[in-house]
Amino acid sequence: MQGKVCVVTGASAGIGFITARELVRQGARVIGVGRSPERCEAAARRIREETGSRAIEYLIADLSSQADIRRLASEIRAKVPRLDVLVNNAGGIFLTRQTTVDGLELTFALNHLAYFLLTNLLLDHLKANAPARIVCVASAAHRGVRLEFDDLNGEKRYSPWRAYQRSKLANLLFVRELARRLDSSGVTVNALHPGYVKTEIFRADGIRGWILRRAAELFAITPERGAETSIYLAVSPDVEGVSGKYFDRKRPIETSSAARDDEAAKRLWHVSEELTSASGQSS
Ligand SMILES: NC(=O)c1ccc[n+]([C@@H]2O[C@H](COP(=O)([O-])OP(=O)(O)OC[C@H]3O[C@@H](n4cnc5c(N)ncnc54)[C@H](OP(=O)(O)O)[C@@H]3O)[C@@H](O)[C@H]2O)c1
């Protein structure tokens, strides 16, 4: 990874932090993205201490805000002349329905639309530098749901887990359609399930939080192990030229049938374009 430039979103904690740290350890220059200056500064300090490298910096953006994503993409383009790897990782589960500054349901906006918009805004930078890679952290949680196109914003009913599941299905439909659009461009895009990982995603108040944390302590893997497939997809020569796949424990596996629905993938792309006013840079 010497000389390569990588962007990792949600790099202030959990799987994204380890992904950023290990890419730095392997010689890459890494731009981490997070929303809290304090947490990002602490993460940068830790990575410098733990790797002995200074090839890490953080840019601050709230990825639930489309204006912030646009500013972030401009800052990245201004900062680096080329981009080799984009890891879309930032995400969350929200116990109550919340809306973003753009008036969108937070889970859908952060977990899906941020991947969609940031990727599209950086696509020319990746294409100009092909071969380049896009890695999207999805989840096995995508199984058992379909997208409800008449209620993507969760206005009719909101369930935290259902909203999360649908956002992760959206990740896979996005990867499917993007891989089709990027065919022969030299830019690959793949998704992954990191495993059940002990991270801050399970933060919640009260008894619900206690149960979630206790279960994670008992059954979840470490963030180090959880980041292994993200890192593999970002760096390994084994997946050179491989695109449009979904990996678990570094192996390609089948997605749910809903995630293989080409019509839904195209429809989601068009809806996402409308919701973000993204110029479709890939045809
Ligand atoms: N943990 C699991 O078992 C598991 C399983 C399957 C899939 N995943 C996926 O793995 C990815 C990483 O999750 P994790 O488990 O590592 O969670 P985490 O420990 O909560 O880390 C999430 C990261 O995203 C950042 N983030 C959250 N909201 C943001 C926003 N609005 N703007 C910018 N950054 C934001 C967080 O920043 P702060 O430091 O400011 O909070 C943090 O850096 C997610 O896509 C998740 O869906 C996780």
The ligand as an SDF file (V2000), in Angstrom:
LIG
                    3D

 48 52  0  0  0  0  0  0  0  0999 V2000
  -20.7480   -3.8190   14.9440 N   0  0  0  0  0  0  0  0  0  0  0  0
  -21.3750   -4.7790   14.2600 C   0  0  0  0  0  0  0  0  0  0  0  0
  -21.6690   -5.8820   14.7900 O   0  0  0  0  0  0  0  0  0  0  0  0
  -21.6990   -4.5650   12.8170 C   0  0  0  0  0  0  0  0  0  0  0  0
  -22.2970   -5.6460   12.1120 C   0  0  0  0  0  0  0  0  0  0  0  0
  -22.6110   -5.4770   10.7740 C   0  0  0  0  0  0  0  0  0  0  0  0
  -22.3230   -4.2760   10.1430 C   0  0  0  0  0  0  0  0  0  0  0  0
  -21.7610   -3.2500   10.8300 N   0  0  0  0  0  0  0  0  0  0  0  0
  -21.4790   -1.9870   10.1180 C   0  0  0  0  0  0  0  0  0  0  0  0
  -20.1560   -1.5840   10.3580 O   0  0  0  0  0  0  0  0  0  0  0  0
  -20.0410   -0.1630   10.1560 C   0  0  0  0  0  0  0  0  0  0  0  0
  -19.2300    0.4440   11.2830 C   0  0  0  0  0  0  0  0  0  0  0  0
  -19.9520    0.2730   12.4870 O   0  0  0  0  0  0  0  0  0  0  0  0
  -19.2710    0.0170   13.9190 P   0  0  0  0  0  0  0  0  0  0  0  0
  -19.8670   -1.2180   14.4540 O   0  0  0  0  0  0  0  0  0  0  0  0
  -17.7930    0.1530   13.8300 O   0  0  0  0  0  0  0  0  0  0  0  0
  -19.9360    1.2360   14.7280 O   0  0  0  0  0  0  0  0  0  0  0  0
  -19.3370    2.3850   15.6860 P   0  0  0  0  0  0  0  0  0  0  0  0
  -18.3270    1.8330   16.6290 O   0  0  0  0  0  0  0  0  0  0  0  0
  -20.5490    3.0590   16.2500 O   0  0  0  0  0  0  0  0  0  0  0  0
  -18.5870    3.3330   14.6710 O   0  0  0  0  0  0  0  0  0  0  0  0
  -19.3350    4.0890   13.7190 C   0  0  0  0  0  0  0  0  0  0  0  0
  -18.4500    5.1580   13.1280 C   0  0  0  0  0  0  0  0  0  0  0  0
  -19.2790    5.9700   12.2600 O   0  0  0  0  0  0  0  0  0  0  0  0
  -19.1850    7.3230   12.7130 C   0  0  0  0  0  0  0  0  0  0  0  0
  -20.4240    8.0510   12.5100 N   0  0  0  0  0  0  0  0  0  0  0  0
  -21.6370    7.7810   13.0520 C   0  0  0  0  0  0  0  0  0  0  0  0
  -22.5180    8.7160   12.6590 N   0  0  0  0  0  0  0  0  0  0  0  0
  -21.8460    9.5970   11.8750 C   0  0  0  0  0  0  0  0  0  0  0  0
  -22.1950   10.7880   11.1910 C   0  0  0  0  0  0  0  0  0  0  0  0
  -23.4260   11.2790   11.2320 N   0  0  0  0  0  0  0  0  0  0  0  0
  -21.2450   11.4370   10.4730 N   0  0  0  0  0  0  0  0  0  0  0  0
  -19.9780   10.9550   10.4380 C   0  0  0  0  0  0  0  0  0  0  0  0
  -19.5770    9.8440   11.0630 N   0  0  0  0  0  0  0  0  0  0  0  0
  -20.5130    9.1780   11.7710 C   0  0  0  0  0  0  0  0  0  0  0  0
  -18.8810    7.2290   14.1910 C   0  0  0  0  0  0  0  0  0  0  0  0
  -18.3770    8.4630   14.6530 O   0  0  0  0  0  0  0  0  0  0  0  0
  -18.4320    8.8710   16.2330 P   0  0  0  0  0  0  0  0  0  0  0  0
  -17.0990    8.4210   16.7670 O   0  0  0  0  0  0  0  0  0  0  0  0
  -18.5660   10.3510   16.2170 O   0  0  0  0  0  0  0  0  0  0  0  0
  -19.6060    8.1690   16.8430 O   0  0  0  0  0  0  0  0  0  0  0  0
  -17.8550    6.0920   14.1790 C   0  0  0  0  0  0  0  0  0  0  0  0
  -16.6090    6.5480   13.7230 O   0  0  0  0  0  0  0  0  0  0  0  0
  -21.4680    0.3640   10.0250 C   0  0  0  0  0  0  0  0  0  0  0  0
  -21.7560    0.5960    8.6720 O   0  0  0  0  0  0  0  0  0  0  0  0
  -22.3180   -0.7950   10.5560 C   0  0  0  0  0  0  0  0  0  0  0  0
  -23.6050   -0.8240    9.9720 O   0  0  0  0  0  0  0  0  0  0  0  0
  -21.4420   -3.3650   12.1620 C   0  0  0  0  0  0  0  0  0  0  0  0
  1  2  1  0
  2  3  2  0
  2  4  1  0
  4  5  1  0
  4 48  2  0
  5  6  2  0
  6  7  1  0
  7  8  2  0
  8  9  1  0
  8 48  1  0
  9 10  1  0
  9 46  1  0
 10 11  1  0
 11 12  1  0
 11 44  1  0
 12 13  1  0
 13 14  1  0
 14 15  2  0
 14 16  1  0
 14 17  1  0
 17 18  1  0
 18 19  2  0
 18 20  1  0
 18 21  1  0
 21 22  1  0
 22 23  1  0
 23 24  1  0
 23 42  1  0
 24 25  1  0
 25 26  1  0
 25 36  1  0
 26 27  1  0
 26 35  1  0
 27 28  2  0
 28 29  1  0
 29 30  1  0
 29 35  2  0
 30 31  1  0
 30 32  2  0
 32 33  1  0
 33 34  2  0
 34 35  1  0
 36 37  1  0
 36 42  1  0
 37 38  1  0
 38 39  2  0
 38 40  1  0
 38 41  1  0
 42 43  1  0
 44 45  1  0
 44 46  1  0
 46 47  1  0
M  CHG  2   8   1  16  -1
M  END
$$$$
